[in-house]
């Protein structure tokens, strides 16, 4: 076809020397992507971006194949490609690099969440905490790590992780999550008074809306003969 003949000419190394190769090559790959062989074009767009990362055209090419992979939800391939892209230090737009980093961390988290192997999850969460700057993603990884340790009955380790998370400047919803997780860990450790205290903190944050939780707190304090803690909560919920 005419399109294929033009593509062959533009992408020929000898022809490329005599034309504005970056812009022409990009248009050729876009045409190939749109009308001929999308799978092959994606490989060529990736290769083009990695070889010419300092050009404006590389930014356009990268956006095309990243958007396509996002739609396909092939998280492993998308993560691997973003990591390749981040090895290049000469991108012309720092904000574009930030977007690639954000996509990489988000994809890494999606892969972690899809795993059912505790050992793999712990390995990935540690990698996430060490590697990424996105504090929202890092916090999620820390919470996943603590929850996985609970599942493995490593309660002391989980308690330590949650205490470290608790030192951060958490948003209210994240603080609620950490508080409930602490209560669960303390209950499994047999530290019932500490568990009740965490549940009471959670209830205070939510205006004592969960009646069953309040009853559970009262029961723990009653059986522990903790009258000092029992009296205020009875007064507040009378």
C-alpha positions as CSV (number, residue, x, y, z in Angstrom):
1,X,0.0,0.0,0.0
2,X,1.0,3.7,-0.3
3,X,1.1,4.0,3.5
4,X,3.4,1.0,3.8
5,X,5.7,2.3,1.1
6,X,5.9,5.7,2.8
7,X,6.7,4.1,6.1
8,X,9.4,1.9,4.6
9,X,11.0,5.1,3.1
10,X,10.8,7.2,6.3
11,X,12.1,4.4,8.5
12,X,14.9,3.5,6.2
13,X,18.3,4.5,7.9
14,X,19.6,6.1,4.6
15,X,16.4,8.2,4.2
16,X,16.4,9.2,7.8
17,X,19.8,11.0,7.3
18,X,18.2,13.4,4.8
19,X,15.0,14.3,6.7
20,X,13.9,15.7,10.0
21,X,14.1,12.1,11.3
22,X,12.5,12.4,14.7
23,X,9.3,14.1,13.6
24,X,9.0,11.9,10.5
25,X,9.7,8.7,12.4
26,X,7.2,9.6,15.0
27,X,4.5,10.2,12.4
28,X,5.4,7.0,10.7
29,X,5.0,5.0,13.9
30,X,1.7,6.7,14.7
31,X,0.4,5.8,11.2
32,X,1.6,2.2,11.7
33,X,-0.1,2.1,15.1
34,X,-3.4,3.5,13.7
35,X,-3.7,1.6,10.5
36,X,-1.3,-1.3,10.1
37,X,0.3,-3.2,13.0
38,X,-0.4,-1.8,16.4
39,X,1.6,-4.5,18.3
40,X,4.7,-3.9,16.3
41,X,4.2,-0.1,16.4
42,X,4.1,-0.2,20.2
43,X,7.5,-1.9,20.3
44,X,8.9,0.7,17.9
45,X,7.5,3.6,19.8
46,X,9.1,2.2,23.0
47,X,12.4,1.7,21.3
48,X,12.2,5.2,19.8
49,X,11.5,6.8,23.2
50,X,14.4,5.1,24.9
51,X,16.8,6.0,22.2
52,X,15.7,9.6,21.9
53,X,14.5,10.5,25.3
54,X,15.8,14.0,25.2
55,X,13.5,14.9,22.3
56,X,10.0,16.3,22.4
57,X,8.9,13.5,20.0
58,X,10.0,10.9,22.6
59,X,7.5,12.4,25.1
60,X,4.7,12.0,22.6
61,X,5.7,8.4,21.7
62,X,5.9,7.5,25.3
63,X,2.4,8.8,26.0
64,X,1.0,6.7,23.2
65,X,2.3,3.4,24.3
66,X,1.8,4.0,28.1
67,X,-1.8,5.0,27.4
68,X,-2.3,1.8,25.4
69,X,-0.9,-0.4,28.1
70,X,-3.0,1.4,30.7
71,X,-6.1,0.4,28.7
72,X,-4.9,-3.2,28.4
73,X,-4.3,-3.3,32.2
74,X,-1.2,-5.3,31.6
75,X,0.4,-4.1,34.9
76,X,3.5,-6.2,34.8
77,X,4.5,-5.0,31.3
78,X,3.5,-1.4,32.2
79,X,5.7,-1.5,35.4
80,X,8.7,-2.9,33.5
81,X,8.5,-0.3,30.8
82,X,8.2,2.6,33.3
83,X,11.3,1.3,35.1
84,X,13.1,1.3,31.8
85,X,12.0,4.8,31.0
86,X,13.2,6.1,34.4
87,X,16.7,4.9,33.7
88,X,16.9,7.7,31.2
89,X,18.1,10.9,32.8
90,X,17.8,13.4,29.9
91,X,14.0,13.8,29.6
92,X,13.3,17.4,28.7
93,X,10.2,17.8,30.9
94,X,10.7,17.1,34.7
95,X,6.9,17.0,35.2
96,X,6.7,14.3,32.6
97,X,9.2,12.3,34.6
98,X,7.1,12.8,37.7
99,X,4.1,11.3,35.8
100,X,6.1,8.3,34.8
101,X,7.3,7.8,38.4
102,X,3.7,8.1,39.7
103,X,2.5,5.6,37.1
104,X,5.3,3.2,38.1
105,X,4.5,3.4,41.8
106,X,0.8,3.0,41.2
107,X,1.3,0.0,38.9
108,X,3.7,-1.6,41.4
109,X,1.0,-1.3,44.1
110,X,-1.6,-2.9,41.7
111,X,0.7,-5.9,41.2
112,X,1.2,-6.2,45.0
113,X,-2.5,-6.1,45.7
114,X,-3.2,-8.9,43.1
115,X,-0.7,-11.2,44.8
116,X,-1.9,-13.9,47.2
117,X,1.6,-15.0,48.3
118,X,2.6,-13.5,51.6
119,X,6.3,-13.8,51.0
120,X,6.0,-12.1,47.7
121,X,3.8,-9.4,49.2
122,X,6.3,-8.6,51.9
123,X,9.1,-8.5,49.4
124,X,7.2,-6.1,47.2
125,X,6.1,-3.8,50.0
126,X,9.7,-3.5,51.2
127,X,10.7,-2.7,47.7
128,X,7.9,-0.1,47.4
129,X,8.9,1.6,50.7
130,X,12.6,1.7,49.6
131,X,12.0,2.8,46.0
132,X,9.1,5.2,45.7
133,X,8.6,8.8,46.7
134,X,4.8,8.9,46.4
135,X,3.8,9.1,50.1
136,X,0.3,7.9,49.5
137,X,1.5,4.8,47.8
138,X,4.2,4.2,50.4
139,X,1.6,4.5,53.2
140,X,-0.5,1.9,51.4
141,X,2.5,-0.4,51.1
142,X,3.2,0.0,54.8
143,X,-0.4,-0.9,55.7
144,X,-0.3,-3.9,53.5
145,X,2.9,-5.0,55.1
146,X,1.5,-4.7,58.6
147,X,-1.7,-6.6,57.6
148,X,0.3,-9.4,55.9
149,X,2.4,-9.7,59.1
150,X,-0.8,-10.2,61.1
151,X,-1.9,-12.9,58.7
152,X,1.5,-14.6,59.3
153,X,0.9,-14.3,63.1
154,X,3.9,-12.1,63.4
155,X,2.1,-9.8,65.8
156,X,5.1,-8.1,67.4
157,X,6.5,-7.2,64.0
158,X,3.1,-5.9,62.9
159,X,2.7,-3.9,66.1
160,X,6.1,-2.3,65.5
161,X,5.2,-1.3,61.9
162,X,1.9,0.2,63.0
163,X,3.5,2.2,65.7
164,X,6.0,3.6,63.1
165,X,3.1,4.5,60.8
166,X,1.3,6.1,63.7
167,X,4.2,8.6,64.0
168,X,3.4,10.0,60.6
169,X,1.2,13.0,59.9
170,X,-1.8,10.9,58.8
171,X,-5.1,12.0,57.3
172,X,-8.1,11.2,59.4
173,X,-9.2,8.2,57.3
174,X,-5.7,6.7,57.4
175,X,-5.5,7.3,61.2
176,X,-8.8,5.4,61.6
177,X,-7.4,2.5,59.6
178,X,-4.2,2.3,61.6
179,X,-6.2,2.5,64.9
180,X,-8.4,-0.4,63.9
181,X,-5.4,-2.5,62.8
182,X,-3.7,-1.8,66.2
183,X,-6.8,-2.9,68.0
184,X,-6.8,-6.2,66.0
185,X,-3.2,-6.8,66.7
186,X,-3.5,-6.2,70.4
187,X,-6.5,-8.5,70.6
188,X,-4.6,-11.3,68.9
189,X,-1.7,-10.6,71.3
190,X,-4.0,-10.9,74.3
191,X,-3.5,-7.2,75.2
192,X,-7.2,-6.6,75.7
193,X,-6.9,-3.3,77.6
194,X,-4.7,-1.9,74.8
195,X,-7.1,-3.2,72.2
196,X,-10.1,-1.6,74.0
197,X,-8.2,1.7,74.2
198,X,-7.6,1.7,70.4
199,X,-11.2,0.8,69.8
200,X,-12.2,3.7,72.1
201,X,-10.0,6.1,70.1
202,X,-11.7,4.9,66.9
203,X,-15.1,5.4,68.5
204,X,-14.2,8.9,69.6
205,X,-13.1,9.7,66.0
206,X,-16.4,8.4,64.6
207,X,-18.7,9.9,67.3
208,X,-19.5,6.5,68.9
209,X,-21.7,5.7,65.9
210,X,-20.9,1.9,66.0
211,X,-23.0,0.7,68.9
212,X,-21.7,-2.9,68.7
213,X,-18.1,-1.6,69.0
214,X,-19.0,0.4,72.1
215,X,-20.6,-2.7,73.6
216,X,-17.4,-4.6,72.8
217,X,-15.2,-2.0,74.5
218,X,-17.4,-2.0,77.6
219,X,-17.3,-5.8,77.8
220,X,-13.4,-5.8,77.6
221,X,-13.1,-3.2,80.3
222,X,-15.6,-5.0,82.5
223,X,-13.9,-8.4,82.2
224,X,-10.6,-6.7,82.8
225,X,-12.0,-5.0,85.9
226,X,-10.8,-1.7,84.5
227,X,-13.3,0.6,86.3
228,X,-11.2,3.7,85.7
229,X,-11.7,3.3,81.9
230,X,-15.2,1.9,82.2
231,X,-16.9,4.8,84.0
232,X,-16.1,7.6,81.4
233,X,-17.3,5.5,78.4
234,X,-20.5,4.5,80.3
235,X,-21.1,8.2,81.1
236,X,-20.6,9.3,77.5
237,X,-22.9,6.6,76.1
238,X,-25.7,6.6,78.7
